[in-house]
Amino acid sequence: MLKKWDVAPAPNEKNPGRHKLLIKGEMKDIFLIVKKLGSLCSRPEKTSGEFNFIIYLSKLEMDTMKKLKAITSELSAPAPAAEADDAFGDEPAPFDSPKPKLKTGPAPAAEAPAPQPAPKPAEQPRPAPAPQPAPKPAPQPELPPAAAKAPPPAQPHVTARPTGNFVPSAASRPKKEEAPQAAAPAPAPAPAASAPSISSRIKTRWSMELPLIPTYSFQTLLAGSHNRFAHAAAMAVVENPGVIYNPLLVFGVPGTGKTHFINSISYGLSASIGQSNIFVTDGIKFSKGVELAIKEGGVARLEELLAKVKVLIIDDVHLLMVSEANKKYISKWLNDFVAQNKQVVVSSVFPPKSLAGLEDAVGFQFTQGWMVDLKMPQAQAYKAILNQLMQGLDIKLSDEEANNIFAGASVPFSEVGKTLENMKKLEKFVISSMPGVTHAQLLDMILGFGETPVPAAITEEDTHHVSVWRPSLQDSAFFKWGIFHPKAMRREADFALFTLHERAKELGLNPEWSQIFIEEYDSDELYGIPFKIGNYASEKNVNGVIILGPQPTSALGAQESEFRHITFKILDSYLVKCAWLAGDKLKSKAAYTKILMDLV
């Protein structure tokens, strides 16, 4: 039952129209509010005092207030339920991407991301739309079972009116490239004993904990021949952590459901042993976080935290950046967990035999326990999962359209989810100018499967158009971004920026963006380019980055999918959006539509 709520302005420098929705209620109320308000919402956060949850709204208009009042009125009716107490993380989840072979190396400690404001939740810009609770080991004490009946909800007090114009901002960040599914998991009960407050979590400039996706649970996981053994092993870990399958390695190519399994295991364990006993991270966040803890003198606090938890879960373990500085700590903690019968769960796009080099580097055998693989589902199961994704987003495609666009090519579900999310965003922008447009037509606008191929070579006429155009350099713009291009491809980068601007105007978007930089990268350098891009983007404090893909004949061009995957992961950890433009798509309208949807 929703006990009370309030709305108040919470502007920041990137979104002056941002508001905060303060709620005192149960987790199921939060899920319903987020589902109803959709892309306006950030991920819910725990707070203390008069309210126990806070959600940031990227904008607040009259129809939003009407909808909010209707929802809160519905939720104010008494209902027999115990109050759940979940903790939420500080960072978005990374992308699920192709199998990397590219060497990246450890993140240089001297090039750390800018400090994150802490600890007040109201001072942190939050990404949106899909809320993603993370398994923080800091739930508040459980309410007494015989709590008094709550008073009627308070009427909100709004003192500022946000503009209705579209302005891309950090607060509008979509969550996620993982598509929402039809049902949400049951919230984990709070432990009866008092636990440390959220502020006692390790607070450095780099959040190590990985937020979870509310809709990725065992209830929404479709089991079949493609994941049967993994499902059985995951359930065994939830029922008896640290007993049989330890460590548990879940591996499979991108789009086979590794992230769904990681979330399902995390939610299952949080229900049985409590969220405060689980630490969920990924390869990049963990290794980079240890580097920064060493530099900032926080290793002792981190070690104390890990000593208290009973389960360590590392998604994308193949992206661990092992260095001389962090190696001994990572190795010690992993080995201590197994020696003390505390559960370790990891996921990887690499099969076990390909992890030998990482095992040698970190001094821990990820393959010493139980290994289960995930495969792409057969046609019937694939269509069932695809239908679940589309239903969750209210997307209407005929069986023939769904088969031609996704199922026929067995597109990885990580890409399917991102594409469907982008399509829904595009629909909001063009619905007034294209009232009869179908979802299949919108997907064509993003994917370009109906486009006639056009040579990507830049002509003299193209150069002339670019020469008379100048990008916006407003310091006051809310959305700041930059572009990286391979060496000797500055002309192509300028053309891409000009074409992107023109495409934004065609779609009716308000391009109040400021271009901060145009930087080149060496496409023949295999080592460290993704982290150099991430560090530079963080130093420039941009919201988004466009990357012009490498030349096919270059060293990185031969591994473009791996390069793209790692770069997206790193930029996501820096809270920077990323859009990719392949060199052969320089003149594709669909490619620029996709870039715009990736960035807004």
HURATA-V397707 format. One record per helix or strand of 2 or more residues. SS is the DSSP state (A for helix, B for strand). FROM is the first residue (numbers start at 1). TO is the last residue. If there is no record, write none. Layout:
ss from to
SS FROM TO
SS FROM TO
This chain:
ss from to
B 4 9
B 19 24
A 27 40
B 41 42
B 45 46
B 53 57
A 62 75
A 109 111
A 121 123
A 170 172
A 198 200
A 218 220
A 228 239
B 248 251
A 258 273
A 275 277
B 278 282
A 283 296
A 299 308
B 311 315
A 317 319
A 327 339
B 343 348
A 352 362
B 370 373
A 379 392
A 399 405
A 407 409
A 413 430
A 439 447
A 460 467
B 479 486
A 490 506
B 513 521
A 529 539
B 544 548
A 557 573
B 577 581
A 583 585
A 589 599
